[in-house]
Amino acid sequence: MKASDLEAEMFAAGRRVRQKHIDRMISLGVPGASIAVVGSLQVAFGIGSASSDPAYFYQPGEGPAHVIMPVMSDGKMIDLIAWRSCNPARWFWRTGTGWALGTDYLGPRWGDEAVRLFATPLEWLAGAGEGICILDWSAPEIRELAALDTIEAEEMVGRKLLGILSKPARVPRINYRKVVRHAAA
C-alpha cells in the first residue's frame, strides 16, 4: 500500500469526525486541547467502519465504527491503526509497518526530561502526543528506547518494557576466515 493511499484513507476518516465523536473522546478523558495539539501536527483521529482479523489487521468499509489514527515516522505517514472507543487497549494495523506512536521522541532531546510512555493510543492522544505509545511489543525497534535517559510509564507498561530491554541482545555466531593474500603479478 502506497503512502498516498494511506494518506487518502486517513484524510477521508478525518472528514467523518463530527462533534459527537469529539464529545466521545472528551468523555473518555481526552482534553480538547490535546486533540488540538496533535491536530496541529497531523490528523489527530478519524472515524471509519472497519472489519478486523485475528492477526490484528483491519480492512476499511464493512464493520463497526472505529477510531482511525495515523502512525507517523519522520513526518511521514507509514501506517494507520484502528480501535474501538469501547476497547482502546486493542488496536489493529492497516499495513503492520508502524511499531509506535510518537517515535519522534527517540530523536535528540533538550534537557533531561523523561519521555512519557503511554499504554494505549487513547492515552497517547490524551497526553497530546507528547511521548510514545508502543503498538507492536515484538518490534525490534523497541531496543531504541534503551538509548533514552529516563522513561516515565505506568507500572505495568514500565515493567513490560524493562523485561524486554533487560534481555540480552541476540548476537550472531561469527565465523572468522583467513585472509587470502594474492601475490603481485
N, C-alpha and C positions, 0 to 999 in steps of 0.2 A: 504494500500500500504506500503510495507516494505521500510526501509531506503535504502537498497541496490538497490531497483528498482528505487527510486528517483535519487540516485547517478548515476546509469547506464544511465538513461534518460538525466540527466544534462551533463554528460561527452560526450554523443553522440551529444547533442546540441552544446557543446563547440567545438567539432571536425568539425562542419559545419561552423564555423566562418571563413570568408575569408577577405581579405584586404578591399573589398568593404563594408563589414559590419563595420569594424573598421573605415573606412573613413566616413561612415554614422554617426556613434556615434560622431566622431570628429566634423562633420558638425552640429550636434545637441548641441554642446557645451561641450562635454566630452573630457577633455585633455587626450592625450595618456598616460601621466604619471599617471593619475588617474586610467585608465584601468590597468596599470602595477601594481599599489599599491594594488588594490583589487585582481588582478590576482595572486599576490604573496601569498595571504591568502586563496583564494578559486577560483573556476572558476568564472571569472568576469561576463561573459554572454555567452549565446549560441544562436543559431538560430534554429527554428523549426516551421514546419507547425502545426497549431492548430485550432480547432474549439471551440468556447465558447458557454456558455449557459446563460440564463438570471440571474441565481443565481451566476454568476461570477466565474465559474469553467471552466476549459478547458480540452480538450482531445487532445493528440498529434496525428498527422497523417494527416488528411484532413484539408483543410482551408488555409488561407493566412499565410505568414511567420510572426513569432512573435519573439521578443527578449525574451529569457528564462533566468531567474536568480534564483539562489538558495537562499532559506531563511535558515539561519543558526541560531543555538542556542547552546551555549556552545561548539562550534567547530563541531557540527553535523548538517548535512543537514536534516531539518524537513519538508520542503515543497519546491515547485517551484512556481514561478509566470511567467506569460506570458503577454506581452504587445506589442502593435504595435508602431513603431517609429513615425508614423503619429499621434498617440494619446497616449502619455506616461502617461497621467493622468487617464487612465482606464486600470486596470490590472485584471488578472484572476488567481485564485489559482488552483493548481493541486489537493491538498487534503483539503485545508482550515485550516491547522494546524498553519501556520505561521502568526503571527499578526504584525510583524515589521521586517524591515531590520536593522541590527546594534544593536541588543539587548545587545551585549557585553558592550555597553556604559552605561548600567544600573548598572554594577558592580562597585566595589571600584575604585575610581579615585584619581589621584595625582593632587594636586593643586586645584585652584578654577576656572579652565577654563570652560566656558559654553559648554554644549552639544548642538551640532547643530541638528536641526530638519528639515528634508527635506520633501517637498511636494510630490515628485514622486520618483519612483525608478531611473529614468533618472537623476534627480538632485542628488540623493544619490551617484550614480556611478560617476557623475561629481565631487562630493566632495570627491572622493577617499574612499568612505565608512566610512568617519570619522564623524559619527553621526548616527542618527536614522531616518528611514522613516516608519511612521505608515501605515500599509497596511489595517488593519481592525479597523476602528474607533469605533466599538461597542465591541471590545475585553475588557474583564475585566482587562487584564494586563496593559492597559493604565494607570491605577491608580499608577503603579510603577514609572511613571515619576514624580510623586509628591515628591519622595524622592530625586530628583536631586536638587542641589543648584540653578543652573541657566541654562535656556534653551534659545538658540538663534534660532529664526524662522522668516519666512516671516510673515507679519501681519495677513494675512488670516488664515494661519496654526496655528499661536500662539493664535489667538482669539478662534479658534475651540477647541484647547487643553484647554485653560483657561475655556471655557464653560463646558467642560467635568469634569475637575478637581475641579471646583467650586461647582459642585453639591454635596450635602452631600452623603456620602456612605450609602447604604442601610444597616440597622441593623435589624436583625430579632427580632420578639417578643420573649421574653424569659419567659417561664413559670417555676416558681420555685416549686419544690416538697419538701415535708417534708422528712427529713432524718428518715429512719426507723432503729431503734436500736433493735438489737436482744439480748435477754437475754442470758447470758452464760449458757450453759447446764451442 
